[in-house]
Amino acid sequence: MKDLLLDNSGDIVISQSGDVCFTDSIKQAIAIRLRWFANEWKLGPDFGVPYYEEAFIKNPSKSLLEERIREAIESVDEVDE
């Protein structure tokens, strides 16, 4: 999957000639998915990890969080398991 190349701080990388750069990085795609909070993006409300509902609460379920993170990682097309 083609995506805009991001630097370590999450900014779009622009070449010396002023063009945006693209990448096929699976690592970057996973990092983006893990940064999405559930219901954060209006165009894709089903995307994201429910951090507020299931992680940022008193006594969160570790196994449930692991499952949610696993689901987010496996939602990247290039990830098999």
PDB file of N, CA, C and O in Angstrom:
ATOM      1  N   MET A   1       0.843  -1.158   0.000  1.00  0.00           N
ATOM      2  CA  MET A   1       0.000   0.000   0.000  1.00  0.00           C
ATOM      3  C   MET A   1       0.898   1.234   0.000  1.00  0.00           C
ATOM      4  O   MET A   1       1.785   1.358   0.845  1.00  0.00           O
ATOM      5  N   LYS A   2       0.678   2.119  -0.916  1.00  0.00           N
ATOM      6  CA  LYS A   2       1.431   3.375  -0.968  1.00  0.00           C
ATOM      7  C   LYS A   2       0.893   4.349   0.070  1.00  0.00           C
ATOM      8  O   LYS A   2      -0.316   4.461   0.269  1.00  0.00           O
ATOM      9  N   ASP A   3       1.801   5.046   0.723  1.00  0.00           N
ATOM     10  CA  ASP A   3       1.425   6.018   1.730  1.00  0.00           C
ATOM     11  C   ASP A   3       2.458   7.133   1.704  1.00  0.00           C
ATOM     12  O   ASP A   3       3.566   6.949   1.201  1.00  0.00           O
ATOM     13  N   LEU A   4       2.100   8.274   2.239  1.00  0.00           N
ATOM     14  CA  LEU A   4       3.065   9.360   2.363  1.00  0.00           C
ATOM     15  C   LEU A   4       4.122   8.960   3.377  1.00  0.00           C
ATOM     16  O   LEU A   4       3.798   8.417   4.433  1.00  0.00           O
ATOM     17  N   LEU A   5       5.370   9.222   3.065  1.00  0.00           N
ATOM     18  CA  LEU A   5       6.470   8.904   3.972  1.00  0.00           C
ATOM     19  C   LEU A   5       6.478   9.924   5.105  1.00  0.00           C
ATOM     20  O   LEU A   5       6.433  11.133   4.876  1.00  0.00           O
ATOM     21  N   LEU A   6       6.538   9.412   6.330  1.00  0.00           N
ATOM     22  CA  LEU A   6       6.590  10.257   7.512  1.00  0.00           C
ATOM     23  C   LEU A   6       7.942  10.113   8.189  1.00  0.00           C
ATOM     24  O   LEU A   6       8.548   9.042   8.162  1.00  0.00           O
ATOM     25  N   ASP A   7       8.415  11.205   8.802  1.00  0.00           N
ATOM     26  CA  ASP A   7       9.658  11.104   9.553  1.00  0.00           C
ATOM     27  C   ASP A   7       9.351  10.613  10.966  1.00  0.00           C
ATOM     28  O   ASP A   7       8.205  10.286  11.273  1.00  0.00           O
ATOM     29  N   ASN A   8      10.354  10.560  11.817  1.00  0.00           N
ATOM     30  CA  ASN A   8      10.179  10.015  13.172  1.00  0.00           C
ATOM     31  C   ASN A   8       9.205  10.809  14.032  1.00  0.00           C
ATOM     32  O   ASN A   8       8.632  10.272  14.980  1.00  0.00           O
ATOM     33  N   SER A   9       9.014  12.091  13.706  1.00  0.00           N
ATOM     34  CA  SER A   9       8.082  12.905  14.489  1.00  0.00           C
ATOM     35  C   SER A   9       6.683  12.922  13.885  1.00  0.00           C
ATOM     36  O   SER A   9       5.786  13.571  14.424  1.00  0.00           O
ATOM     37  N   GLY A  10       6.485  12.212  12.768  1.00  0.00           N
ATOM     38  CA  GLY A  10       5.173  12.129  12.155  1.00  0.00           C
ATOM     39  C   GLY A  10       4.906  13.168  11.090  1.00  0.00           C
ATOM     40  O   GLY A  10       3.787  13.263  10.585  1.00  0.00           O
ATOM     41  N   ASP A  11       5.919  13.953  10.738  1.00  0.00           N
ATOM     42  CA  ASP A  11       5.761  14.956   9.692  1.00  0.00           C
ATOM     43  C   ASP A  11       5.999  14.336   8.318  1.00  0.00           C
ATOM     44  O   ASP A  11       6.767  13.384   8.184  1.00  0.00           O
ATOM     45  N   ILE A  12       5.337  14.880   7.298  1.00  0.00           N
ATOM     46  CA  ILE A  12       5.506  14.399   5.930  1.00  0.00           C
ATOM     47  C   ILE A  12       6.908  14.747   5.449  1.00  0.00           C
ATOM     48  O   ILE A  12       7.371  15.874   5.624  1.00  0.00           O
ATOM     49  N   VAL A  13       7.586  13.767   4.839  1.00  0.00           N
ATOM     50  CA  VAL A  13       8.932  13.974   4.318  1.00  0.00           C
ATOM     51  C   VAL A  13       8.829  14.621   2.938  1.00  0.00           C
ATOM     52  O   VAL A  13       8.099  14.141   2.070  1.00  0.00           O
ATOM     53  N   ILE A  14       9.568  15.716   2.747  1.00  0.00           N
ATOM     54  CA  ILE A  14       9.606  16.419   1.471  1.00  0.00           C
ATOM     55  C   ILE A  14      11.034  16.379   0.954  1.00  0.00           C
ATOM     56  O   ILE A  14      11.977  16.686   1.683  1.00  0.00           O
ATOM     57  N   SER A  15      11.188  15.998  -0.308  1.00  0.00           N
ATOM     58  CA  SER A  15      12.525  15.866  -0.898  1.00  0.00           C
ATOM     59  C   SER A  15      13.159  17.236  -1.106  1.00  0.00           C
ATOM     60  O   SER A  15      12.509  18.267  -0.940  1.00  0.00           O
ATOM     61  N   GLN A  16      14.433  17.230  -1.472  1.00  0.00           N
ATOM     62  CA  GLN A  16      15.157  18.475  -1.732  1.00  0.00           C
ATOM     63  C   GLN A  16      14.515  19.283  -2.853  1.00  0.00           C
ATOM     64  O   GLN A  16      14.599  20.511  -2.868  1.00  0.00           O
ATOM     65  N   SER A  17      13.871  18.587  -3.796  1.00  0.00           N
ATOM     66  CA  SER A  17      13.228  19.271  -4.926  1.00  0.00           C
ATOM     67  C   SER A  17      11.817  19.756  -4.592  1.00  0.00           C
ATOM     68  O   SER A  17      11.163  20.369  -5.435  1.00  0.00           O
ATOM     69  N   GLY A  18      11.339  19.489  -3.370  1.00  0.00           N
ATOM     70  CA  GLY A  18      10.034  19.960  -2.935  1.00  0.00           C
ATOM     71  C   GLY A  18       8.897  18.977  -3.160  1.00  0.00           C
ATOM     72  O   GLY A  18       7.732  19.321  -2.966  1.00  0.00           O
ATOM     73  N   ASP A  19       9.227  17.757  -3.569  1.00  0.00           N
ATOM     74  CA  ASP A  19       8.198  16.741  -3.791  1.00  0.00           C
ATOM     75  C   ASP A  19       7.955  15.944  -2.510  1.00  0.00           C
ATOM     76  O   ASP A  19       8.851  15.780  -1.682  1.00  0.00           O
ATOM     77  N   VAL A  20       6.725  15.457  -2.368  1.00  0.00           N
ATOM     78  CA  VAL A  20       6.445  14.562  -1.242  1.00  0.00           C
ATOM     79  C   VAL A  20       6.996  13.187  -1.596  1.00  0.00           C
ATOM     80  O   VAL A  20       7.075  12.824  -2.769  1.00  0.00           O
ATOM     81  N   CYS A  21       7.370  12.441  -0.595  1.00  0.00           N
ATOM     82  CA  CYS A  21       7.919  11.099  -0.797  1.00  0.00           C
ATOM     83  C   CYS A  21       6.869  10.068  -0.400  1.00  0.00           C
ATOM     84  O   CYS A  21       6.042  10.307   0.480  1.00  0.00           O
ATOM     85  N   PHE A  22       6.919   8.924  -1.061  1.00  0.00           N
ATOM     86  CA  PHE A  22       5.992   7.840  -0.784  1.00  0.00           C
ATOM     87  C   PHE A  22       6.746   6.628  -0.263  1.00  0.00           C
ATOM     88  O   PHE A  22       7.956   6.502  -0.453  1.00  0.00           O
ATOM     89  N   THR A  23       6.008   5.731   0.401  1.00  0.00           N
ATOM     90  CA  THR A  23       6.621   4.537   0.969  1.00  0.00           C
ATOM     91  C   THR A  23       5.645   3.359   0.919  1.00  0.00           C
ATOM     92  O   THR A  23       4.432   3.541   0.813  1.00  0.00           O
ATOM     93  N   ASP A  24       6.195   2.170   0.998  1.00  0.00           N
ATOM     94  CA  ASP A  24       5.425   0.940   1.129  1.00  0.00           C
ATOM     95  C   ASP A  24       5.682   0.310   2.496  1.00  0.00           C
ATOM     96  O   ASP A  24       5.493  -0.895   2.663  1.00  0.00           O
ATOM     97  N   SER A  25       6.104   1.094   3.459  1.00  0.00           N
ATOM     98  CA  SER A  25       6.525   0.598   4.755  1.00  0.00           C
ATOM     99  C   SER A  25       5.369   0.002   5.563  1.00  0.00           C
ATOM    100  O   SER A  25       4.408   0.691   5.905  1.00  0.00           O
ATOM    101  N   ILE A  26       5.486  -1.278   5.855  1.00  0.00           N
ATOM    102  CA  ILE A  26       4.491  -1.943   6.700  1.00  0.00           C
ATOM    103  C   ILE A  26       4.616  -1.430   8.130  1.00  0.00           C
ATOM    104  O   ILE A  26       3.617  -1.255   8.827  1.00  0.00           O
ATOM    105  N   LYS A  27       5.846  -1.192   8.556  1.00  0.00           N
ATOM    106  CA  LYS A  27       6.090  -0.673   9.911  1.00  0.00           C
ATOM    107  C   LYS A  27       5.370   0.667  10.110  1.00  0.00           C
ATOM    108  O   LYS A  27       4.753   0.894  11.151  1.00  0.00           O
ATOM    109  N   GLN A  28       5.451   1.546   9.119  1.00  0.00           N
ATOM    110  CA  GLN A  28       4.785   2.839   9.222  1.00  0.00           C
ATOM    111  C   GLN A  28       3.270   2.664   9.229  1.00  0.00           C
ATOM    112  O   GLN A  28       2.575   3.335   9.991  1.00  0.00           O
ATOM    113  N   ALA A  29       2.756   1.777   8.396  1.00  0.00           N
ATOM    114  CA  ALA A  29       1.311   1.537   8.351  1.00  0.00           C
ATOM    115  C   ALA A  29       0.795   1.039   9.704  1.00  0.00           C
ATOM    116  O   ALA A  29      -0.270   1.457  10.158  1.00  0.00           O
ATOM    117  N   ILE A  30       1.547   0.152  10.341  1.00  0.00           N
ATOM    118  CA  ILE A  30       1.160  -0.359  11.663  1.00  0.00           C
ATOM    119  C   ILE A  30       1.201   0.762  12.704  1.00  0.00           C
ATOM    120  O   ILE A  30       0.290   0.886  13.522  1.00  0.00           O
ATOM    121  N   ALA A  31       2.248   1.567  12.670  1.00  0.00           N
ATOM    122  CA  ALA A  31       2.379   2.667  13.630  1.00  0.00           C
ATOM    123  C   ALA A  31       1.210   3.638  13.503  1.00  0.00           C
ATOM    124  O   ALA A  31       0.703   4.135  14.509  1.00  0.00           O
ATOM    125  N   ILE A  32       0.782   3.911  12.273  1.00  0.00           N
ATOM    126  CA  ILE A  32      -0.346   4.819  12.062  1.00  0.00           C
ATOM    127  C   ILE A  32      -1.618   4.213  12.643  1.00  0.00           C
ATOM    128  O   ILE A  32      -2.378   4.902  13.323  1.00  0.00           O
ATOM    129  N   ARG A  33      -1.857   2.926  12.380  1.00  0.00           N
ATOM    130  CA  ARG A  33      -3.064   2.269  12.898  1.00  0.00           C
ATOM    131  C   ARG A  33      -3.096   2.279  14.421  1.00  0.00           C
ATOM    132  O   ARG A  33      -4.163   2.438  15.015  1.00  0.00           O
ATOM    133  N   LEU A  34      -1.940   2.109  15.062  1.00  0.00           N
ATOM    134  CA  LEU A  34      -1.903   2.083  16.521  1.00  0.00           C
ATOM    135  C   LEU A  34      -2.068   3.466  17.134  1.00  0.00           C
ATOM    136  O   LEU A  34      -2.382   3.585  18.318  1.00  0.00           O
ATOM    137  N   ARG A  35      -1.862   4.499  16.350  1.00  0.00           N
ATOM    138  CA  ARG A  35      -2.055   5.868  16.847  1.00  0.00           C
ATOM    139  C   ARG A  35      -3.494   6.339  16.717  1.00  0.00           C
ATOM    140  O   ARG A  35      -3.870   7.339  17.329  1.00  0.00           O
ATOM    141  N   TRP A  36      -4.309   5.640  15.934  1.00  0.00           N
ATOM    142  CA  TRP A  36      -5.711   6.026  15.766  1.00  0.00           C
ATOM    143  C   TRP A  36      -6.510   5.659  16.998  1.00  0.00           C
ATOM    144  O   TRP A  36      -6.436   4.532  17.486  1.00  0.00           O
ATOM    145  N   PHE A  37      -7.267   6.605  17.493  1.00  0.00           N
ATOM    146  CA  PHE A  37      -8.206   6.349  18.576  1.00  0.00           C
ATOM    147  C   PHE A  37      -9.564   6.037  17.954  1.00  0.00           C
ATOM    148  O   PHE A  37      -9.926   6.641  16.945  1.00  0.00           O
ATOM    149  N   ALA A  38     -10.314   5.118  18.526  1.00  0.00           N
ATOM    150  CA  ALA A  38     -11.630   4.749  18.006  1.00  0.00           C
ATOM    151  C   ALA A  38     -12.525   5.978  17.913  1.00  0.00           C
ATOM    152  O   ALA A  38     -12.527   6.824  18.808  1.00  0.00           O
ATOM    153  N   ASN A  39     -13.279   6.070  16.833  1.00  0.00           N
ATOM    154  CA  ASN A  39     -14.205   7.178  16.548  1.00  0.00           C
ATOM    155  C   ASN A  39     -13.529   8.525  16.380  1.00  0.00           C
ATOM    156  O   ASN A  39     -14.200   9.556  16.429  1.00  0.00           O
ATOM    157  N   GLU A  40     -12.213   8.545  16.183  1.00  0.00           N
ATOM    158  CA  GLU A  40     -11.494   9.799  16.029  1.00  0.00           C
ATOM    159  C   GLU A  40     -11.656  10.354  14.611  1.00  0.00           C
ATOM    160  O   GLU A  40     -11.746  11.567  14.419  1.00  0.00           O
ATOM    161  N   TRP A  41     -11.691   9.467  13.630  1.00  0.00           N
ATOM    162  CA  TRP A  41     -11.728   9.887  12.233  1.00  0.00           C
ATOM    163  C   TRP A  41     -13.149   9.753  11.720  1.00  0.00           C
ATOM    164  O   TRP A  41     -13.687   8.646  11.691  1.00  0.00           O
ATOM    165  N   LYS A  42     -13.773  10.855  11.313  1.00  0.00           N
ATOM    166  CA  LYS A  42     -15.175  10.843  10.902  1.00  0.00           C
ATOM    167  C   LYS A  42     -15.411  10.003   9.651  1.00  0.00           C
ATOM    168  O   LYS A  42     -16.495   9.445   9.480  1.00  0.00           O
ATOM    169  N   LEU A  43     -14.421   9.906   8.783  1.00  0.00           N
ATOM    170  CA  LEU A  43     -14.593   9.135   7.559  1.00  0.00           C
ATOM    171  C   LEU A  43     -14.418   7.639   7.781  1.00  0.00           C
ATOM    172  O   LEU A  43     -14.778   6.837   6.919  1.00  0.00           O
ATOM    173  N   GLY A  44     -13.878   7.264   8.909  1.00  0.00           N
ATOM    174  CA  GLY A  44     -13.689   5.849   9.226  1.00  0.00           C
ATOM    175  C   GLY A  44     -13.898   5.586  10.698  1.00  0.00           C
ATOM    176  O   GLY A  44     -12.950   5.234  11.400  1.00  0.00           O
ATOM    177  N   PRO A  45     -15.130   5.750  11.189  1.00  0.00           N
ATOM    178  CA  PRO A  45     -15.358   5.605  12.636  1.00  0.00           C
ATOM    179  C   PRO A  45     -15.079   4.201  13.160  1.00  0.00           C
ATOM    180  O   PRO A  45     -14.904   4.017  14.365  1.00  0.00           O
ATOM    181  N   ASP A  46     -15.036   3.215  12.281  1.00  0.00           N
ATOM    182  CA  ASP A  46     -14.753   1.850  12.720  1.00  0.00           C
ATOM    183  C   ASP A  46     -13.268   1.597  12.932  1.00  0.00           C
ATOM    184  O   ASP A  46     -12.880   0.596  13.534  1.00  0.00           O
ATOM    185  N   PHE A  47     -12.440   2.511  12.434  1.00  0.00           N
ATOM    186  CA  PHE A  47     -10.999   2.354  12.601  1.00  0.00           C
ATOM    187  C   PHE A  47     -10.576   2.845  13.978  1.00  0.00           C
ATOM    188  O   PHE A  47     -11.268   3.644  14.609  1.00  0.00           O
ATOM    189  N   GLY A  48      -9.446   2.361  14.425  1.00  0.00           N
ATOM    190  CA  GLY A  48      -8.879   2.847  15.670  1.00  0.00           C
ATOM    191  C   GLY A  48      -9.023   1.882  16.819  1.00  0.00           C
ATOM    192  O   GLY A  48      -9.852   0.972  16.804  1.00  0.00           O
ATOM    193  N   VAL A  49      -8.197   2.106  17.809  1.00  0.00           N
ATOM    194  CA  VAL A  49      -8.189   1.294  19.024  1.00  0.00           C
ATOM    195  C   VAL A  49      -9.004   2.047  20.079  1.00  0.00           C
ATOM    196  O   VAL A  49      -8.807   3.250  20.251  1.00  0.00           O
ATOM    197  N   PRO A  50      -9.905   1.376  20.781  1.00  0.00           N
ATOM    198  CA  PRO A  50     -10.729   2.054  21.794  1.00  0.00           C
ATOM    199  C   PRO A  50      -9.945   2.328  23.087  1.00  0.00           C
ATOM    200  O   PRO A  50     -10.253   1.778  24.144  1.00  0.00           O
ATOM    201  N   TYR A  51      -8.947   3.175  22.977  1.00  0.00           N
ATOM    202  CA  TYR A  51      -8.093   3.466  24.134  1.00  0.00           C
ATOM    203  C   TYR A  51      -8.893   4.069  25.285  1.00  0.00           C
ATOM    204  O   TYR A  51      -8.742   3.641  26.430  1.00  0.00           O
ATOM    205  N   TYR A  52      -9.746   5.064  24.996  1.00  0.00           N
ATOM    206  CA  TYR A  52     -10.498   5.721  26.072  1.00  0.00           C
ATOM    207  C   TYR A  52     -11.454   4.757  26.757  1.00  0.00           C
ATOM    208  O   TYR A  52     -11.622   4.804  27.976  1.00  0.00           O
ATOM    209  N   GLU A  53     -12.074   3.891  25.984  1.00  0.00           N
ATOM    210  CA  GLU A  53     -13.081   2.991  26.530  1.00  0.00           C
ATOM    211  C   GLU A  53     -12.489   1.778  27.241  1.00  0.00           C
ATOM    212  O   GLU A  53     -13.079   1.275  28.197  1.00  0.00           O
ATOM    213  N   GLU A  54     -11.314   1.297  26.779  1.00  0.00           N
ATOM    214  CA  GLU A  54     -10.810   0.029  27.293  1.00  0.00           C
ATOM    215  C   GLU A  54      -9.396   0.086  27.892  1.00  0.00           C
ATOM    216  O   GLU A  54      -8.996  -0.836  28.604  1.00  0.00           O
ATOM    217  N   ALA A  55      -8.650   1.136  27.619  1.00  0.00           N
ATOM    218  CA  ALA A  55      -7.287   1.205  28.143  1.00  0.00           C
ATOM    219  C   ALA A  55      -7.136   2.255  29.238  1.00  0.00           C
ATOM    220  O   ALA A  55      -6.516   2.004  30.272  1.00  0.00           O
ATOM    221  N   PHE A  56      -7.708   3.430  29.002  1.00  0.00           N
ATOM    222  CA  PHE A  56      -7.544   4.528  29.949  1.00  0.00           C
ATOM    223  C   PHE A  56      -8.651   4.502  30.999  1.00  0.00           C
ATOM    224  O   PHE A  56      -9.333   5.500  31.231  1.00  0.00           O
ATOM    225  N   ILE A  57      -8.810   3.351  31.619  1.00  0.00           N
ATOM    226  CA  ILE A  57      -9.813   3.166  32.661  1.00  0.00           C
ATOM    227  C   ILE A  57      -9.145   2.490  33.857  1.00  0.00           C
ATOM    228  O   ILE A  57      -8.017   2.004  33.768  1.00  0.00           O
ATOM    229  N   LYS A  58      -9.861   2.471  34.967  1.00  0.00           N
ATOM    230  CA  LYS A  58      -9.339   1.794  36.147  1.00  0.00           C
ATOM    231  C   LYS A  58      -9.382   0.286  35.919  1.00  0.00           C
ATOM    232  O   LYS A  58     -10.406  -0.255  35.500  1.00  0.00           O
ATOM    233  N   ASN A  59      -8.287  -0.379  36.192  1.00  0.00           N
ATOM    234  CA  ASN A  59      -8.159  -1.837  36.045  1.00  0.00           C
ATOM    235  C   ASN A  59      -8.525  -2.351  34.645  1.00  0.00           C
ATOM    236  O   ASN A  59      -9.438  -3.167  34.511  1.00  0.00           O
ATOM    237  N   PRO A  60      -7.827  -1.886  33.607  1.00  0.00           N
ATOM    238  CA  PRO A  60      -8.136  -2.375  32.262  1.00  0.00           C
ATOM    239  C   PRO A  60      -7.760  -3.852  32.102  1.00  0.00           C
ATOM    240  O   PRO A  60      -6.873  -4.357  32.791  1.00  0.00           O
ATOM    241  N   SER A  61      -8.434  -4.516  31.205  1.00  0.00           N
ATOM    242  CA  SER A  61      -8.165  -5.922  30.929  1.00  0.00           C
ATOM    243  C   SER A  61      -6.972  -6.034  29.984  1.00  0.00           C
ATOM    244  O   SER A  61      -7.039  -5.592  28.837  1.00  0.00           O
ATOM    245  N   LYS A  62      -5.892  -6.619  30.463  1.00  0.00           N
ATOM    246  CA  LYS A  62      -4.682  -6.761  29.655  1.00  0.00           C
ATOM    247  C   LYS A  62      -4.946  -7.634  28.430  1.00  0.00           C
ATOM    248  O   LYS A  62      -4.485  -7.317  27.333  1.00  0.00           O
ATOM    249  N   SER A  63      -5.678  -8.719  28.609  1.00  0.00           N
ATOM    250  CA  SER A  63      -5.940  -9.610  27.480  1.00  0.00           C
ATOM    251  C   SER A  63      -6.817  -8.929  26.430  1.00  0.00           C
ATOM    252  O   SER A  63      -6.617  -9.151  25.235  1.00  0.00           O
ATOM    253  N   LEU A  64      -7.774  -8.111  26.841  1.00  0.00           N
ATOM    254  CA  LEU A  64      -8.613  -7.394  25.895  1.00  0.00           C
ATOM    255  C   LEU A  64      -7.800  -6.362  25.128  1.00  0.00           C
ATOM    256  O   LEU A  64      -7.975  -6.207  23.919  1.00  0.00           O
ATOM    257  N   LEU A  65      -6.910  -5.655  25.820  1.00  0.00           N
ATOM    258  CA  LEU A  65      -6.056  -4.681  25.147  1.00  0.00           C
ATOM    259  C   LEU A  65      -5.132  -5.351  24.146  1.00  0.00           C
ATOM    260  O   LEU A  65      -4.931  -4.842  23.043  1.00  0.00           O
ATOM    261  N   GLU A  66      -4.568  -6.493  24.527  1.00  0.00           N
ATOM    262  CA  GLU A  66      -3.714  -7.227  23.591  1.00  0.00           C
ATOM    263  C   GLU A  66      -4.497  -7.623  22.347  1.00  0.00           C
ATOM    264  O   GLU A  66      -3.980  -7.537  21.234  1.00  0.00           O
ATOM    265  N   GLU A  67      -5.736  -8.056  22.531  1.00  0.00           N
ATOM    266  CA  GLU A  67      -6.578  -8.444  21.397  1.00  0.00           C
ATOM    267  C   GLU A  67      -6.890  -7.249  20.502  1.00  0.00           C
ATOM    268  O   GLU A  67      -6.834  -7.364  19.278  1.00  0.00           O
ATOM    269  N   ARG A  68      -7.215  -6.113  21.093  1.00  0.00           N
ATOM    270  CA  ARG A  68      -7.520  -4.905  20.310  1.00  0.00           C
ATOM    271  C   ARG A  68      -6.293  -4.452  19.513  1.00  0.00           C
ATOM    272  O   ARG A  68      -6.413  -4.065  18.351  1.00  0.00           O
ATOM    273  N   ILE A  69      -5.127  -4.501  20.134  1.00  0.00           N
ATOM    274  CA  ILE A  69      -3.905  -4.099  19.437  1.00  0.00           C
ATOM    275  C   ILE A  69      -3.576  -5.097  18.333  1.00  0.00           C
ATOM    276  O   ILE A  69      -3.165  -4.701  17.242  1.00  0.00           O
ATOM    277  N   ARG A  70      -3.750  -6.367  18.602  1.00  0.00           N
ATOM    278  CA  ARG A  70      -3.533  -7.398  17.584  1.00  0.00           C
ATOM    279  C   ARG A  70      -4.468  -7.177  16.387  1.00  0.00           C
ATOM    280  O   ARG A  70      -4.044  -7.288  15.236  1.00  0.00           O
ATOM    281  N   GLU A  71      -5.734  -6.866  16.662  1.00  0.00           N
ATOM    282  CA  GLU A  71      -6.702  -6.598  15.594  1.00  0.00           C
ATOM    283  C   GLU A  71      -6.280  -5.391  14.752  1.00  0.00           C
ATOM    284  O   GLU A  71      -6.401  -5.411  13.527  1.00  0.00           O
ATOM    285  N   ALA A  72      -5.787  -4.346  15.411  1.00  0.00           N
ATOM    286  CA  ALA A  72      -5.349  -3.153  14.685  1.00  0.00           C
ATOM    287  C   ALA A  72      -4.162  -3.467  13.787  1.00  0.00           C
ATOM    288  O   ALA A  72      -4.103  -3.010  12.646  1.00  0.00           O
ATOM    289  N   ILE A  73      -3.223  -4.241  14.300  1.00  0.00           N
ATOM    290  CA  ILE A  73      -2.048  -4.617  13.508  1.00  0.00           C
ATOM    291  C   ILE A  73      -2.452  -5.493  12.329  1.00  0.00           C
ATOM    292  O   ILE A  73      -1.980  -5.294  11.210  1.00  0.00           O
ATOM    293  N   GLU A  74      -3.320  -6.457  12.579  1.00  0.00           N
ATOM    294  CA  GLU A  74      -3.739  -7.368  11.515  1.00  0.00           C
ATOM    295  C   GLU A  74      -4.669  -6.707  10.507  1.00  0.00           C
ATOM    296  O   GLU A  74      -4.929  -7.284   9.451  1.00  0.00           O
ATOM    297  N   SER A  75      -5.175  -5.521  10.802  1.00  0.00           N
ATOM    298  CA  SER A  75      -6.025  -4.797   9.835  1.00  0.00           C
ATOM    299  C   SER A  75      -5.201  -4.173   8.702  1.00  0.00           C
ATOM    300  O   SER A  75      -5.760  -3.728   7.699  1.00  0.00           O
ATOM    301  N   VAL A  76      -3.877  -4.143   8.864  1.00  0.00           N
ATOM    302  CA  VAL A  76      -3.012  -3.685   7.784  1.00  0.00           C
ATOM    303  C   VAL A  76      -2.954  -4.798   6.739  1.00  0.00           C
ATOM    304  O   VAL A  76      -2.665  -5.949   7.068  1.00  0.00           O
ATOM    305  N   ASP A  77      -3.227  -4.457   5.493  1.00  0.00           N
ATOM    306  CA  ASP A  77      -3.360  -5.457   4.428  1.00  0.00           C
ATOM    307  C   ASP A  77      -2.174  -6.393   4.297  1.00  0.00           C
ATOM    308  O   ASP A  77      -2.361  -7.583   4.040  1.00  0.00           O
ATOM    309  N   GLU A  78      -0.979  -5.901   4.464  1.00  0.00           N
ATOM    310  CA  GLU A  78       0.221  -6.699   4.242  1.00  0.00           C
ATOM    311  C   GLU A  78       0.568  -7.617   5.401  1.00  0.00           C
ATOM    312  O   GLU A  78       1.471  -8.444   5.278  1.00  0.00           O
ATOM    313  N   VAL A  79      -0.123  -7.491   6.517  1.00  0.00           N
ATOM    314  CA  VAL A  79       0.160  -8.312   7.696  1.00  0.00           C
ATOM    315  C   VAL A  79      -0.688  -9.579   7.626  1.00  0.00           C
ATOM    316  O   VAL A  79      -1.910  -9.509   7.494  1.00  0.00           O
ATOM    317  N   ASP A  80      -0.026 -10.748   7.715  1.00  0.00           N
ATOM    318  CA  ASP A  80      -0.738 -12.013   7.675  1.00  0.00           C
ATOM    319  C   ASP A  80      -1.145 -12.474   9.065  1.00  0.00           C
ATOM    320  O   ASP A  80      -2.284 -12.892   9.276  1.00  0.00           O
ATOM    321  N   GLU A  81      -0.222 -12.399  10.012  1.00  0.00           N
ATOM    322  CA  GLU A  81      -0.514 -12.801  11.387  1.00  0.00           C
ATOM    323  C   GLU A  81       0.477 -12.176  12.326  1.00  0.00           C
ATOM    324  O   GLU A  81       0.402 -12.393  13.535  1.00  0.00           O
TER     325      GLU A  81
END
